[in-house]
Amino acid sequence: MKRSYLLAAVLLVSACSQAPPGPARTIATPDPGTPLVVATESPSISPGPSASLSGELPQLISGTPLPSRFRLWDLSFISHDIGWGLASYSCGGYQCAALFHTTDRWKTWQQQVMPAAYVAQAPDTFTGCRNGAPCIAQVRFANASTGYLFGGDLFITHDGAATWTRETSPLGVIALETVGAMTLRVALCYPTSPPAAPPTACSSYWQELVQAEPVAGGTWRTLSTPALSGIGATILREGAQRIYVINMYGGQAGSKTLITSNDGGSHWQSLTLPCGDDQIRDVAAAAGNQLFFLCFDQSKPFLHQASLDISKDAGLTYGAPLAAPYATQGLVAGSARTIAAVDIIHGVVTSTDAGASWQLTFDPQPPASGYAGAWSLAFEDPLTAHFIYSGTTVWTVTFLR
């Protein structure tokens, strides 16, 4: 399952654009365990027209929306029915965090206890909420007991969100994923104010460290990896052994890097990235050593700028680029043939033939000025994916066998 610090598939403008003065405020939360919304499963909507692929479209099911004052930012799920949603709500000019839990695949929600924190996307998680006020952007649960709130700051629970502990490390967490019995994170050495020596284990500011800790708890240890460069990172995993860490957000030559391990993080190697000097819109991985890169060449004619580069040998070689829908990003893969992406103009597009053709699977057809965007698209299993639409609702996409 893809997990990225910049996971949102549309540009999210945070209300946390300025640093909250002083330490974090205490934020009251409802008593946990009380369902906020109870509803039956909504019927499938009628999807938009197929872009280029004939045959039946995947099934779409809408979950129950959260109350309108909340906005969902990120999802995490550990089974067919059990998941969590990180949400925010307006509080004094900022966006305060709220955590919701479902045990029936988004039909009902329960608000859970969580620490006082603000929600923000990069770069606010490093520049806007550092003066004692924690900022987070994503949620990840390894199992029913152990979970993480991160994206700048890091909170950890080992009792199913009954209590949370804020990590005191000066490192900022920009990506995190569980890999078997291990949790892997990419931590950033960022400058502090007033200036101070780089944090422990950092040789310089803006250095990225790959670190691991047992899911059951313990101490983070820095892994011996080739150097990462740039300003962001994405962690992808294939099973419990193959791991990719990709930095694709740098704007200068040499600032994009790909490192991989095929033994659960014990040994690493650097690989050559596809896309050349083009922008990398997103990246996804699937079982069978499949690696997908969504590239964007600004110099090409309009509507012909996006392409899909696919590796079938874990990034060693790539086939000829395939044409991809123009306005896509947020790429995810369920298998070698089943992939999906967010169309930032319309909705969600899918392919069941490894990118040879695409179909517009989710097309809400709102007014041009009213498109709220879909994001946090991720596969639960090879045939099932989830995404957030319009900020309050989780949709489930089920592909036909």
HELIX and SHEET records of a PDB file:
HELIX    1   1 ASP A  124  THR A  127  1                                   4    
HELIX    2   2 ALA A  368  GLY A  370  5                                   3    
SHEET    1   A 5 ARG A   3  SER A   4  0                                        
SHEET    2   A 5 THR A 234  GLU A 238 -1                                        
SHEET    3   A 5 ARG A 242  ASN A 247 -1                                        
SHEET    4   A 5 THR A 257  SER A 261 -1                                        
SHEET    5   A 5 GLN A 269  LEU A 271 -1                                        
SHEET    1   B 5 PRO A  35  VAL A  37  0                                        
SHEET    2   B 5 TRP A 109  GLN A 112 -1                                        
SHEET    3   B 5 TYR A  94  THR A 102 -1                                        
SHEET    4   B 5 GLY A  83  CYS A  91 -1                                        
SHEET    5   B 5 ARG A  71  PHE A  77 -1                                        
SHEET    1   C 4 GLN A  59  SER A  62  0                                        
SHEET    2   C 4 THR A 393  THR A 398 -1                                        
SHEET    3   C 4 THR A 384  TYR A 389 -1                                        
SHEET    4   C 4 ALA A 374  ASP A 381 -1                                        
SHEET    1   D 2 TYR A 118  VAL A 119  0                                        
SHEET    2   D 2 CYS A 135  ILE A 136  1                                        
SHEET    1   E 4 GLN A 138  PHE A 141  0                                        
SHEET    2   E 4 GLY A 147  PHE A 150 -1                                        
SHEET    3   E 4 LEU A 154  THR A 157 -1                                        
SHEET    4   E 4 THR A 165  ARG A 166 -1                                        
SHEET    1   F 4 GLY A 172  VAL A 179  0                                        
SHEET    2   F 4 MET A 182  LEU A 188 -1                                        
SHEET    3   F 4 GLU A 208  PRO A 214 -1                                        
SHEET    4   F 4 ARG A 221  THR A 222 -1                                        
SHEET    1   G 4 GLN A 279  ALA A 286  0                                        
SHEET    2   G 4 GLN A 290  PHE A 296 -1                                        
SHEET    3   G 4 ALA A 306  SER A 311 -1                                        
SHEET    4   G 4 LEU A 322  ALA A 323 -1                                        
SHEET    1   H 4 THR A 328  ALA A 333  0                                        
SHEET    2   H 4 ILE A 339  ASP A 343 -1                                        
SHEET    3   H 4 VAL A 348  SER A 351 -1                                        
SHEET    4   H 4 GLN A 359  PHE A 362 -1                                        
END                                                                             
